[in-house]
Amino acid sequence: MSSFVIEENIPNGKRVELAGSDLPYARPREITGFESGGPVQHEEIYLPGRETPIYQIQQARQRPLTIKGAFRDHLFIRDGGTPSMHARSMRDAVEQIRKRCNGVRISWGGESRAGIISETTFGEESDSQITYEITFKISQGVNT
């Protein structure tokens, strides 16, 4: 994955790009970065005498998308960035989008989803090392 982009779905909206060591679970890649998909909302109807149920399909739903990672200045510098309180500025940029409560488009590797940021959690290890967990409620699935 080259980058993970979060941008507001409004004209001149704010944009945050996670790349390099900022990517979800960028180092080490021992677990998946995130999961997507979701259930199909349906009702099962059982009628007397039928051996199989009737399925009334209502809607495909999207599960919340949660990404986890870290903003670490020393890794950002190693990736070729310049030292400028990168961890804090990335945390602040994500928080600005969350506080504005606009819809967002989340995209990575040619795919995109639409939704909202429903929750953020930041682990403040120091000014230069901040872990993140960002949860999105997805309203529209793949490439919509």
N, C-alpha and C positions, 0 to 999 in steps of 0.2 A: 504494500500500500504506500503510495507516494505521499499523500496528504489526506487529512480528514477536515472538511470545511463546514463551519457553522455560520450561516448568514441569515439575517433577518429578511423576511419576505415582504419588504416595503421598499419604496424608492429611496435610494441613498442609505440603505440599512447598514448596520454594523456587520463586520465580518471578522471571524477568527479562523485562522488556519493552523492546524496541528500537523507538524511535519518533523521528521527526524526523531530525536529522543522525546519529543512531546506527544508522539502518537500513542493511542491506547496500548498499554502493555508493550511498549517499544523495546525495552530491555529488561530482562531476557524474555524471549518469546516462548515461555513454558506453558502458557495457557492462552486460550483464544482471546482476542481483543474485545469482542462483544458478540452478542447473539441477536438475530432478528427473526422475523416470521410472526406467527400468531395463530390463534384458534379460528375456527369457523363457527359463528353463532348459529345454533340450530335447535329445533325441537324434535324429539322422537315421539311419534304417535303410534300407540299400540291399539289395534282394533281387534275385537273378538273374532276368532276364526282365521286371522292372518298369521302366518308363520314368521313374517319379517315386518319390522316397523316401517312406517312412512316417515321420511325425513323432510321437515319443512325448513329449508335453508333461509336464513335471515340476512346474514352479512359476514364477510370475512373481516376479522378484527386483527389489529396489529398489537403485538406485545410491546411494552415499554422498552426502549433501547437505552441501555446504560453502558457508558464507556468509563474506563478507569485508567489512570496513568499518572504521570508526574511531570512537573515543570522543574527542571534542575539546571541551574545556571552553568555548572561545570560541564555538563553534557552538551548544552547548547553551544558553549564556546568550542568544545571539541568538534562539534558538527560544523563549525565555521562561522558561528554567530559572534557578535560583539558583546562584551559584558555591559549590560545596562539594566540591571534588575529585571531580567527577562521573566523569571518566575512570577514576580508580583504583577508585572504588566499583563501577562497572559491571564492570571487569575482575575484581575480587574476587568479585562476585556470581556471575559465570559460572564462575569457578574453584571456588567452593564447591559448585556443582551438579556439576561434573566430578569433584571429589574424593570426593563422596558416592556416586558410581557407581550411582545409581538410574536407572530408565527415565525418559524425558522425553516430553512431548507438545510438538511444535513446531507452531505455528499462525500463520497470516497470512491476511488477507482472506477469512475464511469457510472456509478449508481447514486441515486438520491432518494430521500424520503422527505416528507413534510410533517411538521408537528409543532410542538412547543417545548421549551425547557421547563420541566416540571419541578426539578430539584437539583441543587448543586451541593456538594460537600467538598471542602478543602482541608487537607491536613497540613497545618502550618509547622513544618519541621524547623524552618529558619526562613530568613528573608530570601534566600537563594534556593530553597528546596521546598516545594509545595506539591503535595499529591492532590489529585482531583478525582471526583466521581460526578459525572453529569448524567442525569436521567432525562430522556425525552419521551413525551407522550406522542405517539405517531398517529397522525390522522390520515395520511395517504402513504401507501406502500411504495414499492420499487418504481423509480423513475416516473412518478406522477407529478 
